[in-house]
Amino acid sequence: MKIFIAGHNGLVGSAIKRRLEKEDVEVIYANRHSLDLLDQRAVGYFFEANKPDVVIDAAAKVGGIHANNVYRADFIYQNLQIQNNIIHSSHENNVKKLIFLGSICIYPKFAQQPIKEEYLLTSPLEPTNEPYAVSKIAGIKMCQSYYRQYGCDFFSLMPTNQYGPGDNFHLENSHVLPALLRKFHEAKINGSESVEVWGTGKAKREFQYVDDLAEACAFAVENITADDVYNSGATHLNVGTGEEWSIEDLAKKIAQVVDYQGDITFQTDKPDGVLRRVGDNSRMNKLGWKHKYSLEEGLDLTYNWYKENV
């Protein structure tokens, strides 16, 4: 079996690559300088030349609240273009299975919690990351449409907030967990008396160590089909832990892991985004997959990697 991982250098793609290379499969990928996923013709040529059996689309432009709000055009254009090229080329070249990866941010701002798959498109999105969410919703619908029209075994997994080795730790453009990890680490090194945290700290999020998502993808390659997804009444499957943490509690947990002894303050004039977001992962659990890593375990592993590599 030949498996193409799009986005193999990113947080998620690199974890999937590490996981699948343990199996008796041929894992293929292409660096950005050799394959521009924004170029439809180049992507088409790549698929014709390599003929993958399975495609996992982990390629995306991602970022936190600040990046999503500022680079709105980049987020919607690049993500739409990348996924359109990959999904259509997969169909054109008879790919046997495609797994499209999205994000829990696809759901409405005021969705009932925990969020079930059927809550998609039931009310307006969170404005700060709407362009990114719209692009991912389009990817879900594209997979479903190719299944309905052509019978393609294309379906989508919607992970919660991922973190782990290879993450983006930029203080402004990354997600909340890696940004806080870096903030607390630098505060400890510099002897800072306090660390400022974006927002009120009251917003609640679900966090998943990226190796759990990689395991879910490996499981889906072998055990899940588009029929399983769409015949269940869903357009996609949530993948997460089902556990939620306030940003305040997350900050305290990271301070413990880093061994930072100073104060924690909150920038209450900064936006929190959606106040609560946790997924209902029962469909995925019933199919046989469940997460393994606790937040504490994942943070320890991530911080150890950060100290050695950043």
LOKELUM-957972 format. One record per residue (C-alpha): residue in three letters; residue number from 1; x, y, z. Coordinates in nm, 4 decimals. Layout:
<rec res="ALA" n="NUM" east="X" north="Y" up="Z"/>
...
end
This chain:
<rec res="MET" n="1" east="0.0000" north="0.0000" up="0.0000"/>
<rec res="LYS" n="2" east="0.1315" north="0.3448" up="-0.0971"/>
<rec res="ILE" n="3" east="0.0188" north="0.6316" up="0.1284"/>
<rec res="PHE" n="4" east="0.0712" north="0.9995" up="0.0405"/>
<rec res="ILE" n="5" east="0.0816" north="1.2383" up="0.3368"/>
<rec res="ALA" n="6" east="0.0179" north="1.5975" up="0.2301"/>
<rec res="GLY" n="7" east="0.1682" north="1.8374" up="0.4817"/>
<rec res="HIS" n="8" east="0.4198" north="1.5873" up="0.6202"/>
<rec res="ASN" n="9" east="0.6414" north="1.8573" up="0.7745"/>
<rec res="GLY" n="10" east="0.3687" north="2.0122" up="0.9883"/>
<rec res="LEU" n="11" east="0.2710" north="1.9244" up="1.3427"/>
<rec res="VAL" n="12" east="0.0024" north="1.6764" up="1.2376"/>
<rec res="GLY" n="13" east="0.1596" north="1.5475" up="0.9170"/>
<rec res="SER" n="14" east="0.4941" north="1.4688" up="1.0814"/>
<rec res="ALA" n="15" east="0.3184" north="1.2740" up="1.3580"/>
<rec res="ILE" n="16" east="0.1214" north="1.0742" up="1.1002"/>
<rec res="LYS" n="17" east="0.4432" north="1.0087" up="0.9074"/>
<rec res="ARG" n="18" east="0.6174" north="0.8779" up="1.2222"/>
<rec res="ARG" n="19" east="0.3221" north="0.6517" up="1.2975"/>
<rec res="LEU" n="20" east="0.2719" north="0.5066" up="0.9481"/>
<rec res="GLU" n="21" east="0.6422" north="0.4389" up="0.8957"/>
<rec res="LYS" n="22" east="0.6049" north="0.1728" up="1.1662"/>
<rec res="GLU" n="23" east="0.3674" north="-0.0178" up="0.9366"/>
<rec res="ASP" n="24" east="0.4389" north="-0.2331" up="0.6316"/>
<rec res="VAL" n="25" east="0.3397" north="0.0428" up="0.3895"/>
<rec res="GLU" n="26" east="0.5200" north="0.2801" up="0.1534"/>
<rec res="VAL" n="27" east="0.4873" north="0.6373" up="0.2812"/>
<rec res="ILE" n="28" east="0.5410" north="0.9073" up="0.0201"/>
<rec res="TYR" n="29" east="0.5578" north="1.2838" up="0.0576"/>
<rec res="ALA" n="30" east="0.7018" north="1.5886" up="-0.1152"/>
<rec res="ASN" n="31" east="0.8797" north="1.8939" up="0.0214"/>
<rec res="ARG" n="32" east="0.7377" north="2.2381" up="-0.0486"/>
<rec res="HIS" n="33" east="1.0168" north="2.3277" up="-0.2930"/>
<rec res="SER" n="34" east="0.9464" north="2.0167" up="-0.5030"/>
<rec res="LEU" n="35" east="0.5649" north="2.0295" up="-0.4913"/>
<rec res="ASP" n="36" east="0.3592" north="2.3477" up="-0.4532"/>
<rec res="LEU" n="37" east="0.0196" north="2.2275" up="-0.3307"/>
<rec res="LEU" n="38" east="-0.1322" north="2.5591" up="-0.4438"/>
<rec res="ASP" n="39" east="-0.0440" north="2.4700" up="-0.8046"/>
<rec res="GLN" n="40" east="-0.3206" north="2.2571" up="-0.9549"/>
<rec res="ARG" n="41" east="-0.1114" north="2.1373" up="-1.2484"/>
<rec res="ALA" n="42" east="0.1851" north="2.0420" up="-1.0286"/>
<rec res="VAL" n="43" east="-0.0379" north="1.8462" up="-0.7917"/>
<rec res="GLY" n="44" east="-0.1973" north="1.6657" up="-1.0848"/>
<rec res="TYR" n="45" east="0.1435" north="1.5673" up="-1.2237"/>
<rec res="PHE" n="46" east="0.2545" north="1.4434" up="-0.8814"/>
<rec res="PHE" n="47" east="-0.0486" north="1.2149" up="-0.8501"/>
<rec res="GLU" n="48" east="-0.0070" north="1.0823" up="-1.2053"/>
<rec res="ALA" n="49" east="0.3584" north="1.0024" up="-1.1415"/>
<rec res="ASN" n="50" east="0.3207" north="0.8455" up="-0.7954"/>
<rec res="LYS" n="51" east="-0.0259" north="0.6837" up="-0.8002"/>
<rec res="PRO" n="52" east="-0.0903" north="0.6666" up="-0.4226"/>
<rec res="ASP" n="53" east="-0.3462" north="0.4181" up="-0.2925"/>
<rec res="VAL" n="54" east="-0.4345" north="0.6288" up="0.0128"/>
<rec res="VAL" n="55" east="-0.4104" north="1.0034" up="0.0706"/>
<rec res="ILE" n="56" east="-0.4122" north="1.1781" up="0.4079"/>
<rec res="ASP" n="57" east="-0.4567" north="1.5517" up="0.3655"/>
<rec res="ALA" n="58" east="-0.2893" north="1.7170" up="0.6644"/>
<rec res="ALA" n="59" east="-0.1772" north="2.0202" up="0.4630"/>
<rec res="ALA" n="60" east="-0.3176" north="2.3525" up="0.5767"/>
<rec res="LYS" n="61" east="-0.2362" north="2.7092" up="0.6683"/>
<rec res="VAL" n="62" east="-0.3061" north="2.7259" up="1.0427"/>
<rec res="GLY" n="63" east="-0.2659" north="2.9669" up="1.3338"/>
<rec res="GLY" n="64" east="-0.4198" north="3.1101" up="1.6487"/>
<rec res="ILE" n="65" east="-0.6798" north="3.3834" up="1.7032"/>
<rec res="HIS" n="66" east="-0.4452" north="3.6672" up="1.6047"/>
<rec res="ALA" n="67" east="-0.3217" north="3.5054" up="1.2829"/>
<rec res="ASN" n="68" east="-0.6721" north="3.3956" up="1.1781"/>
<rec res="ASN" n="69" east="-0.8110" north="3.7436" up="1.2326"/>
<rec res="VAL" n="70" east="-0.5299" north="3.9319" up="1.0541"/>
<rec res="TYR" n="71" east="-0.4469" north="3.7029" up="0.7594"/>
<rec res="ARG" n="72" east="-0.8055" north="3.6235" up="0.6634"/>
<rec res="ALA" n="73" east="-0.7575" north="3.6203" up="0.2851"/>
<rec res="ASP" n="74" east="-0.4502" north="3.3980" up="0.3106"/>
<rec res="PHE" n="75" east="-0.6343" north="3.1490" up="0.5296"/>
<rec res="ILE" n="76" east="-0.9368" north="3.1061" up="0.3043"/>
<rec res="TYR" n="77" east="-0.7542" north="3.1162" up="-0.0310"/>
<rec res="GLN" n="78" east="-0.4648" north="2.8868" up="0.0516"/>
<rec res="ASN" n="79" east="-0.6700" north="2.6256" up="0.2334"/>
<rec res="LEU" n="80" east="-0.9374" north="2.6091" up="-0.0372"/>
<rec res="GLN" n="81" east="-0.6780" north="2.5848" up="-0.3125"/>
<rec res="ILE" n="82" east="-0.4713" north="2.3136" up="-0.1423"/>
<rec res="GLN" n="83" east="-0.7640" north="2.0870" up="-0.0577"/>
<rec res="ASN" n="84" east="-0.9344" north="2.1349" up="-0.3959"/>
<rec res="ASN" n="85" east="-0.6172" north="2.0279" up="-0.5750"/>
<rec res="ILE" n="86" east="-0.5593" north="1.7241" up="-0.3524"/>
<rec res="ILE" n="87" east="-0.9182" north="1.5973" up="-0.3458"/>
<rec res="HIS" n="88" east="-0.9776" north="1.6393" up="-0.7187"/>
<rec res="SER" n="89" east="-0.6425" north="1.4849" up="-0.8146"/>
<rec res="SER" n="90" east="-0.7201" north="1.1928" up="-0.5845"/>
<rec res="HIS" n="91" east="-1.0419" north="1.1311" up="-0.7775"/>
<rec res="GLU" n="92" east="-0.8728" north="1.1757" up="-1.1164"/>
<rec res="ASN" n="93" east="-0.6071" north="0.9202" up="-1.0244"/>
<rec res="ASN" n="94" east="-0.8324" north="0.6558" up="-0.8651"/>
<rec res="VAL" n="95" east="-0.7089" north="0.6924" up="-0.5076"/>
<rec res="LYS" n="96" east="-0.8745" north="0.4162" up="-0.3044"/>
<rec res="LYS" n="97" east="-0.9176" north="0.6177" up="0.0170"/>
<rec res="LEU" n="98" east="-0.8745" north="0.9837" up="0.1122"/>
<rec res="ILE" n="99" east="-0.8865" north="1.1197" up="0.4668"/>
<rec res="PHE" n="100" east="-0.9306" north="1.4961" up="0.4916"/>
<rec res="LEU" n="101" east="-0.8321" north="1.6586" up="0.8211"/>
<rec res="GLY" n="102" east="-1.0088" north="1.9677" up="0.9470"/>
<rec res="SER" n="103" east="-1.0585" north="2.1326" up="1.2830"/>
<rec res="ILE" n="104" east="-1.3139" north="2.1670" up="1.5604"/>
<rec res="CYS" n="105" east="-1.3387" north="2.5377" up="1.4748"/>
<rec res="ILE" n="106" east="-1.5774" north="2.4459" up="1.1905"/>
<rec res="TYR" n="107" east="-1.8684" north="2.4480" up="1.4338"/>
<rec res="PRO" n="108" east="-2.1022" north="2.7392" up="1.5116"/>
<rec res="LYS" n="109" east="-1.9914" north="2.9922" up="1.7727"/>
<rec res="PHE" n="110" east="-2.2787" north="2.9050" up="2.0040"/>
<rec res="ALA" n="111" east="-2.3036" north="2.5333" up="1.9303"/>
<rec res="GLN" n="112" east="-2.4456" north="2.3158" up="2.2067"/>
<rec res="GLN" n="113" east="-2.1722" north="2.1426" up="2.4090"/>
<rec res="PRO" n="114" east="-2.0282" north="1.8853" up="2.3761"/>
<rec res="ILE" n="115" east="-2.0402" north="1.9343" up="2.0003"/>
<rec res="LYS" n="116" east="-2.1854" north="1.6556" up="1.7890"/>
<rec res="GLU" n="117" east="-2.1102" north="1.6232" up="1.4189"/>
<rec res="GLU" n="118" east="-2.4676" north="1.7096" up="1.3237"/>
<rec res="TYR" n="119" east="-2.4321" north="2.0604" up="1.4752"/>
<rec res="LEU" n="120" east="-2.2342" north="2.1695" up="1.1677"/>
<rec res="LEU" n="121" east="-2.3945" north="2.4653" up="0.9828"/>
<rec res="THR" n="122" east="-2.6789" north="2.5069" up="1.2327"/>
<rec res="SER" n="123" east="-2.5918" north="2.8700" up="1.3226"/>
<rec res="PRO" n="124" east="-2.3226" north="3.1381" up="1.2559"/>
<rec res="LEU" n="125" east="-1.9509" north="3.0736" up="1.2980"/>
<rec res="GLU" n="126" east="-1.7043" north="3.2475" up="1.5293"/>
<rec res="PRO" n="127" east="-1.6073" north="3.5642" up="1.3305"/>
<rec res="THR" n="128" east="-1.2372" north="3.5640" up="1.4253"/>
<rec res="ASN" n="129" east="-1.1599" north="3.2387" up="1.2397"/>
<rec res="GLU" n="130" east="-1.4503" north="3.2264" up="0.9943"/>
<rec res="PRO" n="131" east="-1.2368" north="3.2172" up="0.6742"/>
<rec res="TYR" n="132" east="-1.0421" north="2.9145" up="0.7975"/>
<rec res="ALA" n="133" east="-1.3586" north="2.7412" up="0.9185"/>
<rec res="VAL" n="134" east="-1.5375" north="2.8022" up="0.5874"/>
<rec res="SER" n="135" east="-1.2476" north="2.6470" up="0.3963"/>
<rec res="LYS" n="136" east="-1.2560" north="2.3353" up="0.6148"/>
<rec res="ILE" n="137" east="-1.6339" north="2.3038" up="0.5842"/>
<rec res="ALA" n="138" east="-1.5889" north="2.3199" up="0.2058"/>
<rec res="GLY" n="139" east="-1.3396" north="2.0321" up="0.2312"/>
<rec res="ILE" n="140" east="-1.5896" north="1.8222" up="0.4262"/>
<rec res="LYS" n="141" east="-1.8592" north="1.8883" up="0.1676"/>
<rec res="MET" n="142" east="-1.6213" north="1.8199" up="-0.1178"/>
<rec res="CYS" n="143" east="-1.5360" north="1.4757" up="0.0188"/>
<rec res="GLN" n="144" east="-1.9031" north="1.4016" up="0.0729"/>
<rec res="SER" n="145" east="-1.9894" north="1.5226" up="-0.2782"/>
<rec res="TYR" n="146" east="-1.7239" north="1.3068" up="-0.4446"/>
<rec res="TYR" n="147" east="-1.8580" north="1.0120" up="-0.2444"/>
<rec res="ARG" n="148" east="-2.2154" north="1.0781" up="-0.3556"/>
<rec res="GLN" n="149" east="-2.1403" north="1.1498" up="-0.7212"/>
<rec res="TYR" n="150" east="-1.8509" north="0.9120" up="-0.7890"/>
<rec res="GLY" n="151" east="-1.8585" north="0.6638" up="-0.5006"/>
<rec res="CYS" n="152" east="-1.5143" north="0.7748" up="-0.3799"/>
<rec res="ASP" n="153" east="-1.4044" north="0.6483" up="-0.0385"/>
<rec res="PHE" n="154" east="-1.3308" north="1.0056" up="0.0737"/>
<rec res="PHE" n="155" east="-1.4210" north="1.1246" up="0.4247"/>
<rec res="SER" n="156" east="-1.3176" north="1.3747" up="0.6903"/>
<rec res="LEU" n="157" east="-1.1843" north="1.3659" up="1.0445"/>
<rec res="MET" n="158" east="-1.2250" north="1.6784" up="1.2591"/>
<rec res="PRO" n="159" east="-0.9557" north="1.6931" up="1.5282"/>
<rec res="THR" n="160" east="-0.9680" north="1.9129" up="1.8332"/>
<rec res="ASN" n="161" east="-0.6794" north="2.1502" up="1.9225"/>
<rec res="GLN" n="162" east="-0.3539" north="1.9640" up="1.8549"/>
<rec res="TYR" n="163" east="-0.0159" north="2.0104" up="2.0186"/>
<rec res="GLY" n="164" east="0.3128" north="1.8241" up="2.0414"/>
<rec res="PRO" n="165" east="0.6598" north="1.7869" up="1.8833"/>
<rec res="GLY" n="166" east="0.7097" north="2.0068" up="1.5779"/>
<rec res="ASP" n="167" east="0.4456" north="2.2603" up="1.6813"/>
<rec res="ASN" n="168" east="0.4639" north="2.6316" up="1.5969"/>
<rec res="PHE" n="169" east="0.5732" north="2.8121" up="1.9138"/>
<rec res="HIS" n="170" east="0.5502" north="3.1683" up="1.7765"/>
<rec res="LEU" n="171" east="0.4174" north="3.4010" up="2.0458"/>
<rec res="GLU" n="172" east="0.1640" north="3.5758" up="1.8171"/>
<rec res="ASN" n="173" east="0.0841" north="3.3412" up="1.5297"/>
<rec res="SER" n="174" east="0.0621" north="3.0042" up="1.7049"/>
<rec res="HIS" n="175" east="-0.2174" north="2.8350" up="1.8979"/>
<rec res="VAL" n="176" east="-0.2687" north="2.9024" up="2.2657"/>
<rec res="LEU" n="177" east="-0.0932" north="2.5979" up="2.4140"/>
<rec res="PRO" n="178" east="0.2429" north="2.6216" up="2.2329"/>
<rec res="ALA" n="179" east="0.2461" north="3.0003" up="2.2729"/>
<rec res="LEU" n="180" east="0.1948" north="2.9653" up="2.6494"/>
<rec res="LEU" n="181" east="0.4582" north="2.6938" up="2.6734"/>
<rec res="ARG" n="182" east="0.7118" north="2.9266" up="2.5164"/>
<rec res="LYS" n="183" east="0.5982" north="3.2238" up="2.7273"/>
<rec res="PHE" n="184" east="0.6403" north="3.0367" up="3.0540"/>
<rec res="HIS" n="185" east="0.9714" north="2.8840" up="2.9472"/>
<rec res="GLU" n="186" east="1.1162" north="3.2238" up="2.8531"/>
<rec res="ALA" n="187" east="0.9782" north="3.3801" up="3.1725"/>
<rec res="LYS" n="188" east="1.1532" north="3.1127" up="3.3759"/>
<rec res="ILE" n="189" east="1.4835" north="3.1573" up="3.1891"/>
<rec res="ASN" n="190" east="1.4648" north="3.5392" up="3.2174"/>
<rec res="GLY" n="191" east="1.3506" north="3.5412" up="3.5801"/>
<rec res="SER" n="192" east="1.0302" north="3.7325" up="3.4987"/>
<rec res="GLU" n="193" east="0.8004" north="3.8049" up="3.7918"/>
<rec res="SER" n="194" east="0.4802" north="3.7455" up="3.5950"/>
<rec res="VAL" n="195" east="0.3423" north="3.6042" up="3.2687"/>
<rec res="GLU" n="196" east="0.0563" north="3.7691" up="3.0802"/>
<rec res="VAL" n="197" east="-0.2032" north="3.5398" up="2.9240"/>
<rec res="TRP" n="198" east="-0.4228" north="3.6521" up="2.6333"/>
<rec res="GLY" n="199" east="-0.7923" north="3.6937" up="2.7326"/>
<rec res="THR" n="200" east="-0.9759" north="3.6394" up="3.0590"/>
<rec res="GLY" n="201" east="-0.8662" north="3.2788" up="3.1067"/>
<rec res="LYS" n="202" east="-1.2291" north="3.1644" up="3.1302"/>
<rec res="ALA" n="203" east="-1.2594" north="3.0172" up="2.7799"/>
<rec res="LYS" n="204" east="-1.2550" north="2.6379" up="2.7757"/>
<rec res="ARG" n="205" east="-1.0873" north="2.4216" up="2.5147"/>
<rec res="GLU" n="206" east="-1.0166" north="2.0569" up="2.4371"/>
<rec res="PHE" n="207" east="-0.6511" north="1.9699" up="2.3736"/>
<rec res="GLN" n="208" east="-0.5111" north="1.6549" up="2.2150"/>
<rec res="TYR" n="209" east="-0.1525" north="1.5307" up="2.1971"/>
<rec res="VAL" n="210" east="-0.0794" north="1.4925" up="1.8274"/>
<rec res="ASP" n="211" east="0.0327" north="1.1270" up="1.8466"/>
<rec res="ASP" n="212" east="-0.3268" north="1.0402" up="1.9387"/>
<rec res="LEU" n="213" east="-0.4494" north="1.1951" up="1.6144"/>
<rec res="ALA" n="214" east="-0.1795" north="1.0079" up="1.4217"/>
<rec res="GLU" n="215" east="-0.3054" north="0.6853" up="1.5775"/>
<rec res="ALA" n="216" east="-0.6626" north="0.7784" up="1.4800"/>
<rec res="CYS" n="217" east="-0.5523" north="0.8277" up="1.1181"/>
<rec res="ALA" n="218" east="-0.3724" north="0.4924" up="1.1121"/>
<rec res="PHE" n="219" east="-0.6844" north="0.3329" up="1.2581"/>
<rec res="ALA" n="220" east="-0.9061" north="0.5014" up="0.9975"/>
<rec res="VAL" n="221" east="-0.6890" north="0.3825" up="0.7081"/>
<rec res="GLU" n="222" east="-0.7444" north="0.0210" up="0.8120"/>
<rec res="ASN" n="223" east="-1.0869" north="0.0238" up="0.9765"/>
<rec res="ILE" n="224" east="-1.3111" north="0.3108" up="0.8600"/>
<rec res="THR" n="225" east="-1.4795" north="0.3725" up="0.5259"/>
<rec res="ALA" n="226" east="-1.6839" north="0.6557" up="0.3835"/>
<rec res="ASP" n="227" east="-1.9885" north="0.4298" up="0.4175"/>
<rec res="ASP" n="228" east="-1.9282" north="0.4105" up="0.7930"/>
<rec res="VAL" n="229" east="-1.9231" north="0.7893" up="0.8175"/>
<rec res="TYR" n="230" east="-2.2076" north="0.8922" up="0.5894"/>
<rec res="ASN" n="231" east="-2.4420" north="0.6035" up="0.6739"/>
<rec res="SER" n="232" east="-2.4204" north="0.7075" up="1.0400"/>
<rec res="GLY" n="233" east="-2.5889" north="1.0353" up="0.9491"/>
<rec res="ALA" n="234" east="-2.2687" north="1.2372" up="0.9859"/>
<rec res="THR" n="235" east="-2.0657" north="1.4301" up="0.7286"/>
<rec res="HIS" n="236" east="-1.7407" north="1.3711" up="0.9223"/>
<rec res="LEU" n="237" east="-1.6065" north="1.2283" up="1.2491"/>
<rec res="ASN" n="238" east="-1.4840" north="1.4222" up="1.5529"/>
<rec res="VAL" n="239" east="-1.1467" north="1.3137" up="1.6917"/>
<rec res="GLY" n="240" east="-1.0519" north="1.4302" up="2.0397"/>
<rec res="THR" n="241" east="-1.0347" north="1.3558" up="2.4098"/>
<rec res="GLY" n="242" east="-1.3713" north="1.4854" up="2.5282"/>
<rec res="GLU" n="243" east="-1.1883" north="1.6620" up="2.8138"/>
<rec res="GLU" n="244" east="-1.2025" north="2.0407" up="2.8485"/>
<rec res="TRP" n="245" east="-0.9657" north="2.2816" up="3.0222"/>
<rec res="SER" n="246" east="-1.0062" north="2.6523" up="3.0907"/>
<rec res="ILE" n="247" east="-0.7201" north="2.8647" up="2.9613"/>
<rec res="GLU" n="248" east="-0.6532" north="2.9654" up="3.3226"/>
<rec res="ASP" n="249" east="-0.6165" north="2.6015" up="3.4293"/>
<rec res="LEU" n="250" east="-0.4075" north="2.5279" up="3.1204"/>
<rec res="ALA" n="251" east="-0.1735" north="2.8159" up="3.2088"/>
<rec res="LYS" n="252" east="-0.1356" north="2.6843" up="3.5641"/>
<rec res="LYS" n="253" east="-0.0680" north="2.3330" up="3.4339"/>
<rec res="ILE" n="254" east="0.1982" north="2.4617" up="3.1928"/>
<rec res="ALA" n="255" east="0.3569" north="2.6664" up="3.4735"/>
<rec res="GLN" n="256" east="0.3876" north="2.3428" up="3.6743"/>
<rec res="VAL" n="257" east="0.5416" north="2.1514" up="3.3832"/>
<rec res="VAL" n="258" east="0.7911" north="2.4322" up="3.3134"/>
<rec res="ASP" n="259" east="0.8497" north="2.4861" up="3.6868"/>
<rec res="TYR" n="260" east="0.7738" north="2.8582" up="3.6645"/>
<rec res="GLN" n="261" east="0.7231" north="3.0128" up="4.0087"/>
<rec res="GLY" n="262" east="0.6007" north="3.3647" up="3.9190"/>
<rec res="ASP" n="263" east="0.2538" north="3.5189" up="3.8902"/>
<rec res="ILE" n="264" east="-0.0005" north="3.4690" up="3.6103"/>
<rec res="THR" n="265" east="-0.2024" north="3.7707" up="3.4898"/>
<rec res="PHE" n="266" east="-0.4703" north="3.7964" up="3.2213"/>
<rec res="GLN" n="267" east="-0.5077" north="4.0498" up="2.9388"/>
<rec res="THR" n="268" east="-0.8821" north="4.0938" up="2.9790"/>
<rec res="ASP" n="269" east="-0.8997" north="4.3435" up="2.6901"/>
<rec res="LYS" n="270" east="-0.8005" north="4.0677" up="2.4455"/>
<rec res="PRO" n="271" east="-1.0686" north="3.8453" up="2.2866"/>
<rec res="ASP" n="272" east="-1.1351" north="3.4967" up="2.4219"/>
<rec res="GLY" n="273" east="-1.2869" north="3.3637" up="2.1018"/>
<rec res="VAL" n="274" east="-1.5541" north="3.1010" up="2.1626"/>
<rec res="LEU" n="275" east="-1.6059" north="3.0611" up="2.5382"/>
<rec res="ARG" n="276" east="-1.6466" north="2.6837" up="2.5349"/>
<rec res="ARG" n="277" east="-1.5553" north="2.4242" up="2.2733"/>
<rec res="VAL" n="278" east="-1.5364" north="2.0503" up="2.3352"/>
<rec res="GLY" n="279" east="-1.6271" north="1.7760" up="2.0918"/>
<rec res="ASP" n="280" east="-1.8485" north="1.4713" up="2.1271"/>
<rec res="ASN" n="281" east="-1.6239" north="1.1880" up="2.0066"/>
<rec res="SER" n="282" east="-1.8714" north="0.9041" up="2.0605"/>
<rec res="ARG" n="283" east="-1.8987" north="0.8063" up="1.6915"/>
<rec res="MET" n="284" east="-1.5234" north="0.7576" up="1.6623"/>
<rec res="ASN" n="285" east="-1.5126" north="0.5741" up="1.9957"/>
<rec res="LYS" n="286" east="-1.7887" north="0.3348" up="1.8832"/>
<rec res="LEU" n="287" east="-1.5858" north="0.2521" up="1.5722"/>
<rec res="GLY" n="288" east="-1.3033" north="0.1371" up="1.8005"/>
<rec res="TRP" n="289" east="-1.0667" north="0.4310" up="1.8536"/>
<rec res="LYS" n="290" east="-1.0010" north="0.6203" up="2.1794"/>
<rec res="HIS" n="291" east="-0.7323" north="0.8672" up="2.2842"/>
<rec res="LYS" n="292" east="-0.4388" north="0.7504" up="2.4969"/>
<rec res="TYR" n="293" east="-0.2468" north="1.0524" up="2.6300"/>
<rec res="SER" n="294" east="-0.3558" north="1.2717" up="2.9226"/>
<rec res="LEU" n="295" east="-0.2877" north="1.6458" up="2.9101"/>
<rec res="GLU" n="296" east="-0.0142" north="1.6086" up="3.1710"/>
<rec res="GLU" n="297" east="0.1617" north="1.3364" up="2.9696"/>
<rec res="GLY" n="298" east="0.1345" north="1.5323" up="2.6475"/>
<rec res="LEU" n="299" east="0.2656" north="1.8540" up="2.8025"/>
<rec res="ASP" n="300" east="0.5663" north="1.6743" up="2.9516"/>
<rec res="LEU" n="301" east="0.6541" north="1.5182" up="2.6155"/>
<rec res="THR" n="302" east="0.6030" north="1.8464" up="2.4304"/>
<rec res="TYR" n="303" east="0.8114" north="2.0510" up="2.6735"/>
<rec res="ASN" n="304" east="1.0960" north="1.7999" up="2.6616"/>
<rec res="TRP" n="305" east="1.0932" north="1.8211" up="2.2818"/>
<rec res="TYR" n="306" east="1.0818" north="2.2027" up="2.2949"/>
<rec res="LYS" n="307" east="1.3875" north="2.2237" up="2.5217"/>
<rec res="GLU" n="308" east="1.5877" north="1.9972" up="2.2923"/>
<rec res="ASN" n="309" east="1.4813" north="2.1396" up="1.9564"/>
<rec res="VAL" n="310" east="1.3733" north="2.5056" up="1.9773"/>
end
